[in-house]
Amino acid sequence: MTRYSEEFKYTIIKRMMPPQNESVSAISRETGLSEATLHSWKKKARANGIAVPGGEPEVEKWSTQDKFLIVVETASFSEIEMA
């Protein structure tokens, strides 16, 4: 069993977040990580308050909690940062 650093996991999680919104299946194909592992990392990130979309891009639905987290995270952004 291979252990990955938290930094590596976060790098992968960031790829699943906007603006990239890469699918679990695409990341799995590219990295060789199993989709189950990636879904597990995504679930743990959401549990820790990181706004990661719940589904794949084709059927992407943001939960109310995810939308709220995005609003909170971006509330202090200037107009330029929001763009």
Biopython code that builds the backbone (N, CA, C, O; Angstrom):
import numpy as np
from Bio.PDB.StructureBuilder import StructureBuilder

atoms = [
    (1, "MET", "N", (0.837, -1.181, 0.000)),
    (1, "MET", "CA", (0.000, 0.000, 0.000)),
    (1, "MET", "C", (0.883, 1.246, 0.000)),
    (1, "MET", "O", (1.742, 1.413, 0.866)),
    (2, "THR", "N", (0.664, 2.098, -0.963)),
    (2, "THR", "CA", (1.451, 3.310, -1.084)),
    (2, "THR", "C", (0.791, 4.433, -0.299)),
    (2, "THR", "O", (-0.423, 4.619, -0.373)),
    (3, "ARG", "N", (1.586, 5.175, 0.448)),
    (3, "ARG", "CA", (1.083, 6.328, 1.195)),
    (3, "ARG", "C", (1.488, 7.583, 0.430)),
    (3, "ARG", "O", (2.631, 7.705, -0.010)),
    (4, "TYR", "N", (0.576, 8.491, 0.275)),
    (4, "TYR", "CA", (0.837, 9.746, -0.428)),
    (4, "TYR", "C", (0.827, 10.885, 0.571)),
    (4, "TYR", "O", (0.082, 10.865, 1.550)),
    (5, "SER", "N", (1.670, 11.883, 0.310)),
    (5, "SER", "CA", (1.740, 13.036, 1.207)),
    (5, "SER", "C", (0.454, 13.851, 1.105)),
    (5, "SER", "O", (-0.250, 13.803, 0.097)),
    (6, "GLU", "N", (0.166, 14.591, 2.154)),
    (6, "GLU", "CA", (-1.004, 15.464, 2.159)),
    (6, "GLU", "C", (-0.886, 16.518, 1.059)),
    (6, "GLU", "O", (-1.888, 16.912, 0.462)),
    (7, "GLU", "N", (0.332, 16.968, 0.797)),
    (7, "GLU", "CA", (0.564, 17.959, -0.259)),
    (7, "GLU", "C", (0.178, 17.382, -1.625)),
    (7, "GLU", "O", (-0.473, 18.055, -2.425)),
    (8, "PHE", "N", (0.579, 16.138, -1.887)),
    (8, "PHE", "CA", (0.232, 15.486, -3.153)),
    (8, "PHE", "C", (-1.284, 15.330, -3.266)),
    (8, "PHE", "O", (-1.866, 15.619, -4.312)),
    (9, "LYS", "N", (-1.917, 14.874, -2.191)),
    (9, "LYS", "CA", (-3.369, 14.692, -2.198)),
    (9, "LYS", "C", (-4.071, 16.014, -2.489)),
    (9, "LYS", "O", (-5.015, 16.061, -3.278)),
    (10, "TYR", "N", (-3.608, 17.090, -1.850)),
    (10, "TYR", "CA", (-4.235, 18.394, -2.062)),
    (10, "TYR", "C", (-4.050, 18.857, -3.506)),
    (10, "TYR", "O", (-4.949, 19.468, -4.084)),
    (11, "THR", "N", (-2.891, 18.568, -4.087)),
    (11, "THR", "CA", (-2.651, 18.917, -5.491)),
    (11, "THR", "C", (-3.675, 18.228, -6.387)),
    (11, "THR", "O", (-4.204, 18.832, -7.319)),
    (12, "ILE", "N", (-3.948, 16.962, -6.096)),
    (12, "ILE", "CA", (-4.935, 16.208, -6.879)),
    (12, "ILE", "C", (-6.340, 16.762, -6.624)),
    (12, "ILE", "O", (-7.117, 16.924, -7.565)),
    (13, "ILE", "N", (-6.670, 17.052, -5.370)),
    (13, "ILE", "CA", (-7.982, 17.597, -5.023)),
    (13, "ILE", "C", (-8.208, 18.933, -5.740)),
    (13, "ILE", "O", (-9.303, 19.192, -6.239)),
    (14, "LYS", "N", (-7.176, 19.776, -5.790)),
    (14, "LYS", "CA", (-7.300, 21.076, -6.457)),
    (14, "LYS", "C", (-7.669, 20.906, -7.925)),
    (14, "LYS", "O", (-8.366, 21.749, -8.490)),
    (15, "ARG", "N", (-7.211, 19.834, -8.541)),
    (15, "ARG", "CA", (-7.545, 19.589, -9.954)),
    (15, "ARG", "C", (-9.036, 19.300, -10.128)),
    (15, "ARG", "O", (-9.589, 19.523, -11.205)),
    (16, "MET", "N", (-9.687, 18.806, -9.074)),
    (16, "MET", "CA", (-11.116, 18.509, -9.126)),
    (16, "MET", "C", (-11.969, 19.750, -8.864)),
    (16, "MET", "O", (-13.180, 19.731, -9.081)),
    (17, "MET", "N", (-11.342, 20.821, -8.400)),
    (17, "MET", "CA", (-12.051, 22.039, -8.022)),
    (17, "MET", "C", (-12.049, 23.036, -9.184)),
    (17, "MET", "O", (-11.232, 22.922, -10.098)),
    (18, "PRO", "N", (-12.959, 24.011, -9.151)),
    (18, "PRO", "CA", (-12.924, 25.078, -10.154)),
    (18, "PRO", "C", (-11.595, 25.806, -10.077)),
    (18, "PRO", "O", (-11.044, 25.910, -8.981)),
    (19, "PRO", "N", (-11.057, 26.303, -11.147)),
    (19, "PRO", "CA", (-11.653, 26.334, -12.477)),
    (19, "PRO", "C", (-11.389, 25.080, -13.308)),
    (19, "PRO", "O", (-11.968, 24.933, -14.384)),
    (20, "GLN", "N", (-10.540, 24.181, -12.843)),
    (20, "GLN", "CA", (-10.187, 23.017, -13.651)),
    (20, "GLN", "C", (-11.321, 21.998, -13.762)),
    (20, "GLN", "O", (-11.609, 21.506, -14.853)),
    (21, "ASN", "N", (-11.958, 21.685, -12.645)),
    (21, "ASN", "CA", (-13.076, 20.728, -12.619)),
    (21, "ASN", "C", (-12.774, 19.431, -13.376)),
    (21, "ASN", "O", (-13.623, 18.924, -14.110)),
    (22, "GLU", "N", (-11.574, 18.904, -13.196)),
    (22, "GLU", "CA", (-11.229, 17.655, -13.871)),
    (22, "GLU", "C", (-12.003, 16.499, -13.245)),
    (22, "GLU", "O", (-12.238, 16.478, -12.037)),
    (23, "SER", "N", (-12.394, 15.545, -14.076)),
    (23, "SER", "CA", (-13.156, 14.407, -13.575)),
    (23, "SER", "C", (-12.238, 13.405, -12.882)),
    (23, "SER", "O", (-11.043, 13.329, -13.166)),
    (24, "VAL", "N", (-12.818, 12.652, -11.980)),
    (24, "VAL", "CA", (-12.085, 11.600, -11.280)),
    (24, "VAL", "C", (-11.541, 10.597, -12.290)),
    (24, "VAL", "O", (-10.398, 10.154, -12.175)),
    (25, "SER", "N", (-12.350, 10.239, -13.274)),
    (25, "SER", "CA", (-11.905, 9.238, -14.248)),
    (25, "SER", "C", (-10.716, 9.734, -15.062)),
    (25, "SER", "O", (-9.808, 8.956, -15.352)),
    (26, "ALA", "N", (-10.701, 11.016, -15.437)),
    (26, "ALA", "CA", (-9.574, 11.560, -16.206)),
    (26, "ALA", "C", (-8.300, 11.582, -15.355)),
    (26, "ALA", "O", (-7.223, 11.230, -15.836)),
    (27, "ILE", "N", (-8.425, 11.992, -14.099)),
    (27, "ILE", "CA", (-7.255, 12.030, -13.210)),
    (27, "ILE", "C", (-6.748, 10.612, -12.972)),
    (27, "ILE", "O", (-5.541, 10.377, -12.940)),
    (28, "SER", "N", (-7.663, 9.679, -12.807)),
    (28, "SER", "CA", (-7.292, 8.278, -12.597)),
    (28, "SER", "C", (-6.494, 7.745, -13.783)),
    (28, "SER", "O", (-5.451, 7.115, -13.605)),
    (29, "ARG", "N", (-6.984, 7.999, -14.984)),
    (29, "ARG", "CA", (-6.282, 7.533, -16.195)),
    (29, "ARG", "C", (-4.881, 8.131, -16.282)),
    (29, "ARG", "O", (-3.920, 7.441, -16.624)),
    (30, "GLU", "N", (-4.776, 9.430, -15.966)),
    (30, "GLU", "CA", (-3.500, 10.123, -16.085)),
    (30, "GLU", "C", (-2.491, 9.699, -15.017)),
    (30, "GLU", "O", (-1.309, 9.517, -15.310)),
    (31, "THR", "N", (-2.960, 9.543, -13.783)),
    (31, "THR", "CA", (-2.042, 9.302, -12.668)),
    (31, "THR", "C", (-1.861, 7.830, -12.315)),
    (31, "THR", "O", (-0.875, 7.452, -11.683)),
    (32, "GLY", "N", (-2.825, 6.997, -12.729)),
    (32, "GLY", "CA", (-2.773, 5.590, -12.342)),
    (32, "GLY", "C", (-3.371, 5.329, -10.967)),
    (32, "GLY", "O", (-3.385, 4.188, -10.504)),
    (33, "LEU", "N", (-3.867, 6.375, -10.309)),
    (33, "LEU", "CA", (-4.545, 6.201, -9.026)),
    (33, "LEU", "C", (-5.932, 5.629, -9.288)),
    (33, "LEU", "O", (-6.567, 5.967, -10.287)),
    (34, "SER", "N", (-6.398, 4.773, -8.406)),
    (34, "SER", "CA", (-7.724, 4.193, -8.613)),
    (34, "SER", "C", (-8.800, 5.249, -8.391)),
    (34, "SER", "O", (-8.620, 6.194, -7.622)),
    (35, "GLU", "N", (-9.919, 5.066, -9.079)),
    (35, "GLU", "CA", (-11.038, 5.986, -8.892)),
    (35, "GLU", "C", (-11.551, 5.920, -7.461)),
    (35, "GLU", "O", (-11.985, 6.934, -6.914)),
    (36, "ALA", "N", (-11.507, 4.746, -6.851)),
    (36, "ALA", "CA", (-11.949, 4.601, -5.460)),
    (36, "ALA", "C", (-11.092, 5.462, -4.531)),
    (36, "ALA", "O", (-11.611, 6.108, -3.621)),
    (37, "THR", "N", (-9.794, 5.467, -4.762)),
    (37, "THR", "CA", (-8.887, 6.291, -3.955)),
    (37, "THR", "C", (-9.215, 7.762, -4.127)),
    (37, "THR", "O", (-9.289, 8.508, -3.151)),
    (38, "LEU", "N", (-9.413, 8.178, -5.369)),
    (38, "LEU", "CA", (-9.705, 9.583, -5.645)),
    (38, "LEU", "C", (-11.038, 10.006, -5.033)),
    (38, "LEU", "O", (-11.152, 11.104, -4.488)),
    (39, "HIS", "N", (-12.043, 9.139, -5.121)),
    (39, "HIS", "CA", (-13.336, 9.459, -4.505)),
    (39, "HIS", "C", (-13.198, 9.552, -2.989)),
    (39, "HIS", "O", (-13.842, 10.387, -2.354)),
    (40, "SER", "N", (-12.367, 8.704, -2.415)),
    (40, "SER", "CA", (-12.129, 8.746, -0.975)),
    (40, "SER", "C", (-11.472, 10.067, -0.572)),
    (40, "SER", "O", (-11.877, 10.692, 0.407)),
    (41, "TRP", "N", (-10.462, 10.485, -1.326)),
    (41, "TRP", "CA", (-9.783, 11.747, -1.036)),
    (41, "TRP", "C", (-10.755, 12.914, -1.169)),
    (41, "TRP", "O", (-10.736, 13.841, -0.360)),
    (42, "LYS", "N", (-11.608, 12.864, -2.197)),
    (42, "LYS", "CA", (-12.589, 13.917, -2.432)),
    (42, "LYS", "C", (-13.573, 13.992, -1.261)),
    (42, "LYS", "O", (-13.903, 15.079, -0.787)),
    (43, "LYS", "N", (-14.033, 12.835, -0.805)),
    (43, "LYS", "CA", (-14.986, 12.780, 0.306)),
    (43, "LYS", "C", (-14.360, 13.353, 1.581)),
    (43, "LYS", "O", (-15.009, 14.108, 2.305)),
    (44, "LYS", "N", (-13.100, 12.996, 1.855)),
    (44, "LYS", "CA", (-12.412, 13.508, 3.037)),
    (44, "LYS", "C", (-12.207, 15.012, 2.939)),
    (44, "LYS", "O", (-12.333, 15.721, 3.937)),
    (45, "ALA", "N", (-11.892, 15.506, 1.745)),
    (45, "ALA", "CA", (-11.705, 16.948, 1.558)),
    (45, "ALA", "C", (-13.001, 17.688, 1.834)),
    (45, "ALA", "O", (-12.995, 18.726, 2.496)),
    (46, "ARG", "N", (-14.116, 17.164, 1.331)),
    (46, "ARG", "CA", (-15.422, 17.793, 1.584)),
    (46, "ARG", "C", (-15.739, 17.783, 3.072)),
    (46, "ARG", "O", (-16.266, 18.763, 3.599)),
    (47, "ALA", "N", (-15.427, 16.697, 3.750)),
    (47, "ALA", "CA", (-15.673, 16.592, 5.186)),
    (47, "ALA", "C", (-14.848, 17.613, 5.964)),
    (47, "ALA", "O", (-15.239, 18.041, 7.050)),
    (48, "ASN", "N", (-13.702, 18.001, 5.400)),
    (48, "ASN", "CA", (-12.823, 18.986, 6.042)),
    (48, "ASN", "C", (-13.131, 20.411, 5.607)),
    (48, "ASN", "O", (-12.372, 21.330, 5.915)),
    (49, "GLY", "N", (-14.247, 20.606, 4.887)),
    (49, "GLY", "CA", (-14.670, 21.954, 4.526)),
    (49, "GLY", "C", (-14.123, 22.494, 3.233)),
    (49, "GLY", "O", (-14.263, 23.686, 2.958)),
    (50, "ILE", "N", (-13.498, 21.646, 2.422)),
    (50, "ILE", "CA", (-12.999, 22.083, 1.123)),
    (50, "ILE", "C", (-14.128, 21.890, 0.117)),
    (50, "ILE", "O", (-14.694, 20.801, 0.017)),
    (51, "ALA", "N", (-14.454, 22.934, -0.621)),
    (51, "ALA", "CA", (-15.571, 22.887, -1.566)),
    (51, "ALA", "C", (-15.161, 22.168, -2.841)),
    (51, "ALA", "O", (-14.633, 22.774, -3.774)),
    (52, "VAL", "N", (-15.411, 20.877, -2.863)),
    (52, "VAL", "CA", (-15.112, 20.046, -4.024)),
    (52, "VAL", "C", (-16.438, 19.562, -4.578)),
    (52, "VAL", "O", (-17.264, 19.051, -3.822)),
    (53, "PRO", "N", (-16.669, 19.707, -5.888)),
    (53, "PRO", "CA", (-17.933, 19.249, -6.456)),
    (53, "PRO", "C", (-18.185, 17.782, -6.155)),
    (53, "PRO", "O", (-17.246, 16.994, -6.043)),
    (54, "GLY", "N", (-19.446, 17.421, -6.025)),
    (54, "GLY", "CA", (-19.804, 16.065, -5.647)),
    (54, "GLY", "C", (-19.775, 15.058, -6.770)),
    (54, "GLY", "O", (-19.520, 13.881, -6.512)),
    (55, "GLY", "N", (-20.024, 15.457, -8.002)),
    (55, "GLY", "CA", (-20.129, 14.504, -9.096)),
    (55, "GLY", "C", (-19.140, 14.768, -10.204)),
    (55, "GLY", "O", (-18.225, 15.579, -10.061)),
    (56, "GLU", "N", (-19.331, 14.088, -11.291)),
    (56, "GLU", "CA", (-18.497, 14.278, -12.468)),
    (56, "GLU", "C", (-18.984, 15.508, -13.238)),
    (56, "GLU", "O", (-20.139, 15.905, -13.081)),
    (57, "PRO", "N", (-18.129, 16.121, -14.067)),
    (57, "PRO", "CA", (-18.501, 17.360, -14.748)),
    (57, "PRO", "C", (-19.778, 17.269, -15.584)),
    (57, "PRO", "O", (-20.527, 18.242, -15.654)),
    (58, "GLU", "N", (-20.043, 16.134, -16.215)),
    (58, "GLU", "CA", (-21.214, 16.017, -17.073)),
    (58, "GLU", "C", (-22.510, 16.180, -16.284)),
    (58, "GLU", "O", (-23.493, 16.694, -16.817)),
    (59, "VAL", "N", (-22.525, 15.753, -15.034)),
    (59, "VAL", "CA", (-23.729, 15.815, -14.218)),
    (59, "VAL", "C", (-23.481, 16.604, -12.938)),
    (59, "VAL", "O", (-24.115, 16.379, -11.907)),
    (60, "GLU", "N", (-22.530, 17.544, -13.040)),
    (60, "GLU", "CA", (-22.087, 18.286, -11.863)),
    (60, "GLU", "C", (-23.247, 19.006, -11.190)),
    (60, "GLU", "O", (-23.970, 19.776, -11.822)),
    (61, "LYS", "N", (-23.406, 18.753, -9.941)),
    (61, "LYS", "CA", (-24.392, 19.445, -9.117)),
    (61, "LYS", "C", (-23.690, 19.885, -7.840)),
    (61, "LYS", "O", (-23.140, 19.060, -7.110)),
    (62, "TRP", "N", (-23.710, 21.185, -7.574)),
    (62, "TRP", "CA", (-23.114, 21.691, -6.352)),
    (62, "TRP", "C", (-24.165, 21.646, -5.257)),
    (62, "TRP", "O", (-25.293, 22.099, -5.450)),
    (63, "SER", "N", (-23.796, 21.105, -4.118)),
    (63, "SER", "CA", (-24.730, 21.060, -2.993)),
    (63, "SER", "C", (-24.859, 22.462, -2.393)),
    (63, "SER", "O", (-24.044, 23.343, -2.665)),
    (64, "THR", "N", (-25.873, 22.650, -1.592)),
    (64, "THR", "CA", (-26.062, 23.921, -0.898)),
    (64, "THR", "C", (-24.852, 24.222, -0.024)),
    (64, "THR", "O", (-24.417, 25.370, 0.069)),
    (65, "GLN", "N", (-24.310, 23.190, 0.615)),
    (65, "GLN", "CA", (-23.125, 23.369, 1.467)),
    (65, "GLN", "C", (-21.934, 23.841, 0.632)),
    (65, "GLN", "O", (-21.210, 24.744, 1.052)),
    (66, "ASP", "N", (-21.718, 23.236, -0.561)),
    (66, "ASP", "CA", (-20.616, 23.650, -1.424)),
    (66, "ASP", "C", (-20.771, 25.104, -1.857)),
    (66, "ASP", "O", (-19.806, 25.868, -1.847)),
    (67, "LYS", "N", (-21.991, 25.482, -2.237)),
    (67, "LYS", "CA", (-22.243, 26.863, -2.656)),
    (67, "LYS", "C", (-21.947, 27.830, -1.514)),
    (67, "LYS", "O", (-21.336, 28.878, -1.720)),
    (68, "PHE", "N", (-22.381, 27.471, -0.321)),
    (68, "PHE", "CA", (-22.123, 28.318, 0.839)),
    (68, "PHE", "C", (-20.624, 28.458, 1.088)),
    (68, "PHE", "O", (-20.143, 29.561, 1.349)),
    (69, "LEU", "N", (-19.877, 27.348, 1.008)),
    (69, "LEU", "CA", (-18.424, 27.399, 1.214)),
    (69, "LEU", "C", (-17.751, 28.313, 0.192)),
    (69, "LEU", "O", (-16.825, 29.050, 0.532)),
    (70, "ILE", "N", (-18.209, 28.269, -1.051)),
    (70, "ILE", "CA", (-17.643, 29.137, -2.083)),
    (70, "ILE", "C", (-17.919, 30.596, -1.756)),
    (70, "ILE", "O", (-17.031, 31.438, -1.884)),
    (71, "VAL", "N", (-19.139, 30.903, -1.334)),
    (71, "VAL", "CA", (-19.487, 32.274, -0.965)),
    (71, "VAL", "C", (-18.615, 32.746, 0.186)),
    (71, "VAL", "O", (-18.089, 33.858, 0.144)),
    (72, "VAL", "N", (-18.456, 31.929, 1.200)),
    (72, "VAL", "CA", (-17.633, 32.303, 2.351)),
    (72, "VAL", "C", (-16.178, 32.499, 1.932)),
    (72, "VAL", "O", (-15.536, 33.464, 2.348)),
    (73, "GLU", "N", (-15.656, 31.584, 1.107)),
    (73, "GLU", "CA", (-14.256, 31.670, 0.682)),
    (73, "GLU", "C", (-13.993, 32.897, -0.186)),
    (73, "GLU", "O", (-12.893, 33.448, -0.152)),
    (74, "THR", "N", (-14.979, 33.331, -0.958)),
    (74, "THR", "CA", (-14.760, 34.434, -1.896)),
    (74, "THR", "C", (-15.317, 35.767, -1.412)),
    (74, "THR", "O", (-15.181, 36.772, -2.110)),
    (75, "ALA", "N", (-15.933, 35.803, -0.247)),
    (75, "ALA", "CA", (-16.576, 37.025, 0.255)),
    (75, "ALA", "C", (-15.619, 38.210, 0.345)),
    (75, "ALA", "O", (-16.018, 39.349, 0.101)),
    (76, "SER", "N", (-14.380, 37.955, 0.686)),
    (76, "SER", "CA", (-13.435, 39.058, 0.859)),
    (76, "SER", "C", (-12.652, 39.385, -0.411)),
    (76, "SER", "O", (-11.792, 40.266, -0.391)),
    (77, "PHE", "N", (-12.933, 38.696, -1.508)),
    (77, "PHE", "CA", (-12.207, 38.925, -2.757)),
    (77, "PHE", "C", (-12.613, 40.267, -3.367)),
    (77, "PHE", "O", (-13.765, 40.690, -3.273)),
    (78, "SER", "N", (-11.634, 40.923, -3.996)),
    (78, "SER", "CA", (-11.931, 42.140, -4.743)),
    (78, "SER", "C", (-12.528, 41.744, -6.084)),
    (78, "SER", "O", (-12.558, 40.567, -6.441)),
    (79, "GLU", "N", (-13.002, 42.737, -6.820)),
    (79, "GLU", "CA", (-13.575, 42.493, -8.134)),
    (79, "GLU", "C", (-12.561, 41.822, -9.059)),
    (79, "GLU", "O", (-12.920, 40.936, -9.834)),
    (80, "ILE", "N", (-11.317, 42.235, -8.981)),
    (80, "ILE", "CA", (-10.248, 41.671, -9.827)),
    (80, "ILE", "C", (-9.995, 40.227, -9.454)),
    (80, "ILE", "O", (-9.838, 39.385, -10.338)),
    (81, "GLU", "N", (-9.950, 39.915, -8.157)),
    (81, "GLU", "CA", (-9.734, 38.532, -7.710)),
    (81, "GLU", "C", (-10.884, 37.619, -8.137)),
    (81, "GLU", "O", (-10.671, 36.450, -8.459)),
    (82, "MET", "N", (-12.104, 38.160, -8.136)),
    (82, "MET", "CA", (-13.271, 37.352, -8.536)),
    (82, "MET", "C", (-13.209, 37.001, -10.014)),
    (82, "MET", "O", (-13.662, 35.930, -10.419)),
    (83, "ALA", "N", (-12.650, 37.900, -10.824)),
    (83, "ALA", "CA", (-12.552, 37.655, -12.263)),
    (83, "ALA", "C", (-11.558, 36.562, -12.506)),
    (83, "ALA", "O", (-11.317, 36.191, -13.654)),
]
sb = StructureBuilder()
sb.init_structure("model")
sb.init_model(0)
sb.init_chain("A")
sb.init_seg("    ")
for serial, (resi, resn, name, xyz) in enumerate(atoms, 1):
    if name == "N":
        sb.init_residue(resn, " ", resi, " ")
    sb.init_atom(name, np.array(xyz, "f"), 0.0, 1.0, " ", f" {name:<3s}", serial, name[0])
structure = sb.get_structure()
